[in-house]
């Protein structure tokens, strides 16, 4: 029985080894149909390992966004311009007052070259009620007048 050339990646050393092999195969000018199959298999194995070990699974969208802004030297104004939204909206997002819209998530994932899932995770907003706001239940009730 023939032993498998490649196996499920179980550690970082094996991951690095497969990445090197993949790189050699991709840039080999004499690539064959067999090497194309090998490239597909290695890509699949590497992608699976990346998804399983991704640290982003545990990061909420706002801290991730703040980290990316710092890494790319972006200020709130730069991000607002990039996304085509107001600086106030960016401030509300960064302060957990508003969530990320589908459009903002799409633009962030395109700009930072990340999967949308990284930004499309549930997180709790910090909504403070204003004394000027009235209870919605009160606003929608009708008064019953009693006739005397």
C-alpha positions as CSV (number, residue, x, y, z in Angstrom):
1,X,0.0,0.0,0.0
2,X,1.3,3.4,-1.0
3,X,1.9,6.0,1.7
4,X,0.3,9.4,1.4
5,X,2.6,12.2,0.2
6,X,0.7,14.9,2.1
7,X,-1.4,14.6,5.3
8,X,-3.6,16.9,7.4
9,X,-1.4,19.7,8.8
10,X,-1.1,19.2,12.6
11,X,1.6,21.8,13.6
12,X,3.3,25.0,12.5
13,X,6.5,23.2,11.3
14,X,4.5,21.0,9.0
15,X,2.5,24.1,7.9
16,X,5.7,26.0,7.0
17,X,7.1,23.0,5.2
18,X,3.9,22.7,3.0
19,X,4.0,26.4,2.3
20,X,7.6,26.2,1.0
21,X,6.7,23.2,-1.2
22,X,3.7,25.0,-2.5
23,X,5.7,28.1,-3.4
24,X,8.3,25.9,-5.2
25,X,5.5,24.2,-7.2
26,X,3.7,27.5,-8.1
27,X,6.9,29.1,-9.4
28,X,8.2,26.0,-11.2
29,X,8.4,26.8,-14.9
30,X,8.2,23.1,-15.8
31,X,4.9,22.5,-14.0
32,X,2.9,19.5,-15.0
33,X,-0.7,18.5,-14.6
34,X,0.3,16.3,-11.7
35,X,1.9,19.4,-10.0
36,X,-1.3,21.3,-10.5
37,X,-3.1,18.7,-8.5
38,X,-0.4,18.9,-5.9
39,X,-0.9,22.7,-5.8
40,X,-4.6,22.3,-5.3
41,X,-4.2,19.8,-2.5
42,X,-1.6,21.8,-0.7
43,X,-3.6,24.9,-1.0
44,X,-6.6,23.1,0.5
45,X,-4.6,21.7,3.4
46,X,-3.0,25.1,4.1
47,X,-6.3,26.9,4.0
48,X,-7.9,24.4,6.3
49,X,-5.0,24.8,8.8
50,X,-5.3,28.6,8.5
51,X,-9.0,28.6,9.3
52,X,-8.6,26.2,12.2
53,X,-5.8,28.2,13.8
54,X,-6.9,31.7,13.0
55,X,-6.5,34.0,15.9
56,X,-9.1,36.3,14.4
57,X,-11.9,34.0,15.4
58,X,-11.6,35.3,19.0
59,X,-11.2,39.0,18.2
60,X,-14.3,41.2,18.3
61,X,-14.7,43.5,15.2
62,X,-14.0,46.8,17.0
63,X,-10.6,45.9,18.6
64,X,-9.7,44.3,15.3
65,X,-10.5,47.5,13.5
66,X,-8.6,49.6,16.0
67,X,-5.6,47.3,15.6
68,X,-5.8,47.6,11.8
69,X,-6.1,51.3,12.0
70,X,-2.9,51.5,14.1
71,X,-1.1,49.1,11.9
72,X,-1.9,51.1,8.8
73,X,-1.5,54.5,10.5
74,X,-5.1,55.5,9.9
75,X,-7.0,58.0,11.9
76,X,-10.8,58.1,12.2
77,X,-10.9,60.8,9.5
78,X,-8.9,58.7,7.1
79,X,-11.1,55.7,7.7
80,X,-14.3,57.8,7.3
81,X,-13.0,59.0,3.9
82,X,-12.0,55.5,2.9
83,X,-15.4,54.1,3.8
84,X,-17.4,57.1,2.5
85,X,-19.1,57.7,5.9
86,X,-19.0,60.5,8.4
87,X,-16.3,60.8,11.1
88,X,-19.1,60.8,13.6
89,X,-20.2,57.3,12.5
90,X,-16.6,56.1,12.8
91,X,-16.5,57.5,16.3
92,X,-19.8,55.8,17.2
93,X,-18.5,52.5,15.9
94,X,-15.2,52.7,17.7
95,X,-17.1,53.6,20.9
96,X,-19.5,50.7,20.6
97,X,-22.5,53.1,20.0
98,X,-23.3,51.8,16.5
99,X,-22.7,48.5,14.8
100,X,-21.0,47.9,11.5
101,X,-23.4,47.9,8.5
102,X,-23.1,45.4,5.7
103,X,-21.7,48.1,3.4
104,X,-19.0,49.1,5.9
105,X,-18.1,45.4,6.5
106,X,-17.8,44.9,2.8
107,X,-15.5,48.0,2.3
108,X,-13.4,47.1,5.3
109,X,-12.8,43.5,4.1
110,X,-11.9,44.8,0.6
111,X,-9.5,47.4,1.9
112,X,-7.7,45.2,4.5
113,X,-7.9,42.1,2.3
114,X,-9.7,40.1,4.9
115,X,-12.7,37.9,5.0
116,X,-16.0,39.7,5.8
117,X,-16.5,37.2,8.7
118,X,-13.7,38.9,10.6
119,X,-15.9,42.1,10.9
120,X,-19.2,40.3,10.8
121,X,-19.3,39.0,14.4
122,X,-21.8,39.8,17.1
123,X,-20.7,42.2,19.8
124,X,-22.5,44.2,22.4
125,X,-23.2,47.9,21.9
126,X,-23.0,50.3,24.8
127,X,-26.2,52.2,24.4
128,X,-26.9,54.8,27.0
129,X,-30.5,56.0,27.4
130,X,-31.0,59.7,27.3
131,X,-33.3,61.5,29.7
132,X,-34.9,63.2,26.7
133,X,-35.9,59.8,25.2
134,X,-39.3,58.6,26.1
135,X,-40.2,55.0,26.7
136,X,-41.5,53.5,23.4
137,X,-44.3,51.8,25.2
138,X,-45.6,55.1,26.5
139,X,-45.3,56.7,23.1
140,X,-47.5,54.1,21.4
141,X,-50.3,53.7,23.9
142,X,-53.7,55.4,23.6
143,X,-55.4,56.9,26.6
144,X,-58.7,55.4,27.5
145,X,-61.0,58.2,28.7
146,X,-63.8,57.4,31.0
147,X,-67.0,59.1,30.6
148,X,-68.6,60.5,33.7
